[in-house]
Amino acid sequence: MDHAGRLAALMGGRERPLLVTSLTNIRYLTGFTGSNALLVVGPDRATFLTDGRYGESAGRLVGSLPATDLVVYSSGLHERLAEAVGSIPVLDLEAAAVSWDFVGALGRAVTAELVPTTGVVERLRRVKDAEEVDALRRAAAAGDAAFASITELRGHADTEWELGERLVGAMQRAGAGRAGWDPIVALGANAAMPHHRAGDTPLGPGVLLLDYGCVVEGYHSDMSRTLVAGDSLDPELEAVYQAVLESADAGIAAVAAGATGGAVDAACRRVLARHGYEEQFLHSTGHGVGLEIHEAPSLRRGSEDVLVTGDVVAVEPGVYLQGRFGVRIEDMVLVTENGLEVLTTSPRTLRSIT
């Protein structure tokens, strides 16, 4: 990954220093994957701060970054930060990644005015470069590989939770890492809850909703499929499934450079409204996918986020009939210069597994 180029791009766009506290953003800019780091990024130089646990590894990273100093501390973090900041009049902070206590302590240590900012690094992260797209493709492929063996995995699992763990294992065997969230495996009425937590529900007959992912080099996959375990028990299932499938197709077709997230969401909702199920669509249409499983742009009602070439988004319409079942179909889509590329390729037909 071109961390040096990313950091240089951020430095070149700064008029005053930014204190980066989000570990995800620090990973994007430097490649650091530890649990403690801060990064002061100015127009001409940057300072990377971490504690003694990561001094050696951080030293190797900093050596490959442009105009970056390393500070390794064992105590007195705010004082070391004050030294790194110096006498500058204004310091920008990542508003979403600092606590009130941190801001208070920093304010007592520095003379600079502390100004909240939003989305500075995230705007750089929006557009995925070729290496990032490759990692996302490999993550999506690992999810597809797990789904290809779903009948076998189901045959060795007795509960929702066990099937989720077997999905994770299958993705790991395909070369991916475990995501920071547990797979959603929801049977029957549990599938009517969009974010059901897989538990000890026995895997008997019924509608089976799967929503899961993995990571490759820190980049996520995200996919949902709906199946039938055993026989179909609800006469409305096929109608609901067809509505969601058409909605997903319409949403994917609406993904293009220049389209808004709100327009993609509206395309999905129009289809569900035509089938009479819009009121049972209980969440937004989708979100960006990258180093975080949910990031910009937002595909929701009224979103003015404009899609650009290099965005990777998840399109995931669903219909949920309380106490009965739910259906969700989700795919990852890359916005390209010539249109789009669907990264997840698993079959989307309604089928039964034993």
C-alpha positions in Angstrom: 0.0 0.0 0.0 1.3 3.5 -0.9 1.2 4.9 2.7 3.9 7.5 1.8 1.9 8.8 -1.0 -1.2 9.1 1.1 0.6 10.9 3.9 2.2 13.2 1.4 -1.2 14.0 -0.2 -2.6 14.9 3.2 0.4 17.1 4.1 0.1 18.9 0.8 -3.5 19.7 1.5 -3.0 21.2 4.9 -2.8 24.8 5.9 -2.5 24.1 9.6 -1.7 20.9 11.5 -4.2 18.1 12.0 -4.0 15.7 15.0 -5.1 12.3 13.7 -6.4 10.1 16.5 -8.5 7.6 14.6 -6.5 4.4 14.5 -8.2 3.5 11.2 -7.0 6.7 9.7 -3.5 6.3 11.1 -3.4 2.8 9.5 -4.5 4.3 6.2 -1.8 7.0 6.3 1.1 5.0 7.7 0.4 1.2 7.7 0.5 1.1 11.6 -1.8 -1.7 13.0 -1.1 -1.4 16.7 -3.5 -0.2 19.4 -1.8 3.1 20.4 -0.7 5.9 18.1 -1.2 9.6 17.4 -0.2 11.5 14.2 0.4 15.2 13.9 0.2 16.1 10.3 1.3 19.6 9.2 2.0 21.1 5.8 5.7 20.3 5.9 6.3 17.7 8.5 4.5 15.0 10.5 5.1 13.5 13.9 4.2 9.9 14.8 3.7 9.3 18.6 3.4 5.9 20.2 4.4 4.1 23.4 7.3 1.8 24.0 5.5 -1.4 23.0 5.5 -0.2 19.4 8.7 1.8 19.2 10.7 -0.7 17.0 7.9 -1.4 14.6 6.9 2.3 14.4 10.5 3.1 13.6 10.5 0.9 10.6 7.3 2.5 9.4 8.4 6.1 9.9 11.6 5.4 8.0 9.5 4.9 4.8 7.3 8.0 5.3 8.0 11.5 4.1 9.3 14.1 6.5 8.0 12.3 9.6 9.5 12.3 13.1 9.0 9.5 15.6 8.3 10.2 19.3 8.2 7.1 21.6 7.0 7.9 25.1 6.4 6.0 28.4 4.5 8.7 30.2 3.4 12.3 29.8 1.6 11.9 26.5 0.0 15.3 26.5 3.3 17.0 27.3 5.0 15.1 24.4 2.1 16.2 22.1 2.6 19.8 23.2 6.3 19.5 22.2 5.3 18.1 18.8 2.7 20.8 18.3 5.0 23.6 19.4 3.7 27.2 19.3 1.3 26.9 16.4 -1.9 29.0 16.9 -4.5 26.5 15.8 -4.6 22.7 15.9 -7.3 20.7 14.0 -8.8 17.7 15.7 -10.8 14.7 14.4 -14.1 15.5 16.2 -15.4 11.9 15.8 -12.3 10.3 17.3 -11.5 12.3 20.5 -13.1 12.2 23.9 -14.1 15.2 26.0 -11.5 14.2 28.6 -8.8 14.0 25.9 -9.7 17.5 24.5 -9.7 18.9 28.0 -6.3 17.5 28.9 -4.8 18.5 25.6 -6.2 22.0 25.9 -4.4 22.4 29.2 -1.1 21.2 27.7 -1.0 23.3 24.5 -1.4 27.0 23.7 -3.1 26.3 20.3 -6.8 26.8 19.8 -8.3 23.3 19.3 -10.7 23.2 16.3 -13.0 20.2 15.5 -13.0 18.9 11.9 -14.8 16.1 10.2 -14.0 13.8 7.4 -10.5 15.1 6.5 -8.8 11.7 6.1 -12.0 9.9 5.4 -12.4 11.9 2.2 -9.1 10.6 1.0 -10.1 7.1 2.0 -13.2 7.2 -0.1 -11.4 6.6 -3.4 -9.8 3.2 -3.5 -6.6 2.7 -5.4 -5.6 -0.4 -7.3 -4.0 -2.1 -4.2 -7.1 -1.4 -2.1 -9.4 -2.7 -4.8 -7.3 -5.9 -5.0 -7.6 -6.4 -1.3 -11.4 -5.8 -1.4 -11.7 -8.3 -4.3 -9.8 -10.9 -2.4 -12.0 -10.4 0.7 -15.1 -10.7 -1.4 -13.7 -13.8 -3.1 -13.2 -15.4 0.4 -16.8 -14.7 1.3 -17.9 -16.2 -2.0 -15.8 -19.3 -1.3 -17.5 -19.8 2.0 -20.9 -19.5 0.5 -20.0 -22.1 -2.2 -19.6 -24.6 0.6 -22.7 -23.5 2.5 -24.5 -26.9 2.3 -21.5 -28.7 3.7 -21.0 -26.1 6.4 -24.7 -26.3 7.3 -24.4 -30.1 7.6 -21.8 -29.7 10.3 -23.5 -27.1 12.4 -26.3 -27.5 14.9 -27.0 -23.9 15.8 -26.9 -20.4 14.2 -23.8 -19.6 16.1 -22.0 -22.8 15.0 -22.8 -22.1 11.3 -21.5 -18.5 11.7 -18.2 -19.9 13.1 -17.9 -22.4 10.3 -18.4 -19.5 7.8 -15.6 -17.7 9.5 -13.4 -20.8 9.3 -14.1 -21.2 5.6 -13.1 -17.6 4.9 -9.9 -18.1 6.9 -9.1 -21.2 4.9 -9.6 -19.1 1.7 -6.9 -16.7 3.0 -8.9 -14.0 4.8 -8.9 -12.8 8.4 -11.7 -12.6 10.8 -13.8 -9.5 10.7 -14.4 -7.4 13.8 -18.1 -8.3 13.8 -19.7 -11.7 14.1 -21.7 -13.2 11.2 -25.4 -12.7 11.2 -27.0 -16.2 10.9 -30.8 -15.9 11.5 -33.3 -18.7 11.1 -37.1 -18.2 10.7 -38.5 -15.4 12.8 -35.0 -14.4 13.8 -34.4 -13.3 10.2 -37.1 -10.6 10.6 -34.7 -8.8 12.9 -32.1 -7.1 10.6 -29.2 -7.3 13.1 -30.1 -10.5 14.9 -27.2 -11.9 16.9 -26.6 -15.5 16.1 -27.2 -17.7 19.1 -28.1 -21.2 20.2 -31.2 -21.4 18.0 -31.2 -25.0 16.5 -30.9 -25.0 12.7 -34.2 -26.6 11.8 -36.3 -25.9 8.8 -37.1 -22.3 7.8 -35.8 -19.2 6.0 -32.1 -18.7 6.7 -30.6 -15.2 6.4 -26.8 -14.9 6.3 -24.8 -11.6 6.5 -21.1 -12.0 6.9 -17.7 -10.8 5.9 -13.9 -11.0 6.4 -10.8 -8.9 6.0 -7.8 -9.0 3.7 -5.0 -6.5 4.6 -7.5 -4.7 6.7 -10.1 -4.3 4.0 -13.5 -5.8 4.5 -16.0 -7.8 2.6 -19.8 -7.7 3.2 -22.4 -10.0 1.7 -25.9 -11.2 2.5 -27.8 -14.1 1.1 -31.1 -15.7 2.0 -31.7 -19.4 1.7 -34.3 -22.0 2.8 -33.2 -24.6 5.3 -35.3 -27.7 4.4 -38.7 -26.9 3.0 -40.2 -23.4 2.5 -42.7 -22.9 5.2 -44.3 -19.6 4.3 -46.4 -19.1 1.2 -45.3 -15.5 0.9 -41.6 -16.2 0.8 -41.2 -16.4 -3.0 -43.1 -13.1 -3.5 -40.9 -11.3 -0.9 -37.7 -12.8 -2.3 -38.6 -11.7 -5.8 -39.3 -8.2 -4.6 -36.0 -7.9 -2.8 -34.0 -9.4 -5.7 -35.6 -6.9 -8.1 -34.9 -4.1 -5.6 -31.2 -5.2 -5.3 -30.9 -5.2 -9.1 -32.3 -1.7 -9.3 -30.0 -0.4 -6.6 -27.0 -1.9 -8.3 -28.0 -0.5 -11.6 -28.3 3.0 -10.1 -24.7 2.9 -8.8 -22.6 5.2 -11.0 -20.2 8.1 -10.8 -22.3 11.2 -10.3 -25.3 9.5 -8.7 -26.2 10.3 -5.2 -26.6 7.9 -2.3 -30.1 9.0 -2.0 -30.8 8.1 -5.7 -29.5 4.6 -5.1 -31.7 4.3 -2.1 -34.7 5.6 -3.9 -34.2 3.1 -6.8 -34.5 0.2 -4.3 -37.5 1.7 -2.5 -39.4 2.3 -5.7 -39.3 -1.4 -6.5 -40.3 -2.5 -3.0 -43.2 0.1 -3.0 -44.4 -1.4 -6.3 -44.5 -4.8 -4.7 -46.2 -3.4 -1.5 -43.2 -4.0 0.8 -41.6 -0.6 1.3 -42.9 -0.3 4.9 -41.1 -3.5 5.7 -37.7 -2.2 4.6 -36.3 -1.2 8.0 -32.9 0.2 7.2 -31.0 2.2 4.7 -29.9 0.7 1.3 -26.2 0.6 2.0 -22.8 2.1 2.8 -19.3 2.4 1.7 -16.9 -0.5 2.5 -13.1 -0.3 3.1 -10.9 -0.3 6.1 -14.2 0.0 8.1 -17.2 -2.1 7.4 -19.4 1.0 7.4 -17.9 4.2 5.9 -18.7 6.9 3.4 -20.6 7.2 1.1 -24.0 6.6 2.7 -26.8 5.0 0.5 -29.8 6.2 2.5 -32.9 8.2 2.0 -32.0 11.8 1.1 -28.2 11.2 1.1 -26.5 13.9 -1.0 -23.2 11.9 -1.0 -22.1 11.9 -4.7 -20.6 8.6 -5.9 -17.2 8.8 -7.5 -14.9 6.5 -9.4 -13.1 4.3 -6.8 -16.0 4.1 -4.3 -16.9 0.6 -3.1 -20.4 0.4 -1.7 -22.6 -2.4 -0.3 -26.2 -2.4 -1.7 -28.4 -4.4 0.7 -32.2 -3.9 0.5 -34.3 -6.2 2.7 -37.9 -7.0 3.7 -38.8 -8.1 7.2 -42.1 -9.6 8.2 -42.2 -9.5 12.0 -42.6 -12.9 13.7 -42.3 -14.7 10.3 -39.1 -14.2 8.3 -36.9 -11.7 6.6 -35.1 -11.5 3.2 -31.9 -9.5 2.5 -29.6 -9.6 -0.5 -26.4 -7.7 -0.3 -23.5 -7.2 -2.8 -20.3 -5.1 -2.9 -20.1 -2.8 -5.9 -17.1 -0.9 -7.3 -17.7 2.4 -9.1 -15.5 2.3 -12.2 -14.8 4.8 -15.0 -17.1 2.8 -17.3 -19.9 2.0 -14.9 -19.6 -0.6 -12.1 -18.2 -4.0 -11.1 -20.0 -6.3 -8.7 -17.3 -7.8 -6.5 -19.4 -10.4 -4.7 -20.4 -13.1 -7.2 -22.3 -15.7 -5.2 -25.5 -17.0 -6.7 -28.6 -14.9 -5.7 -31.3 -17.4 -6.5 -33.6 -18.7 -3.8 -32.7 -22.2 -3.1 -33.0 -24.9 -0.4 -30.2 -26.5 1.5 -30.5 -29.5 3.8 
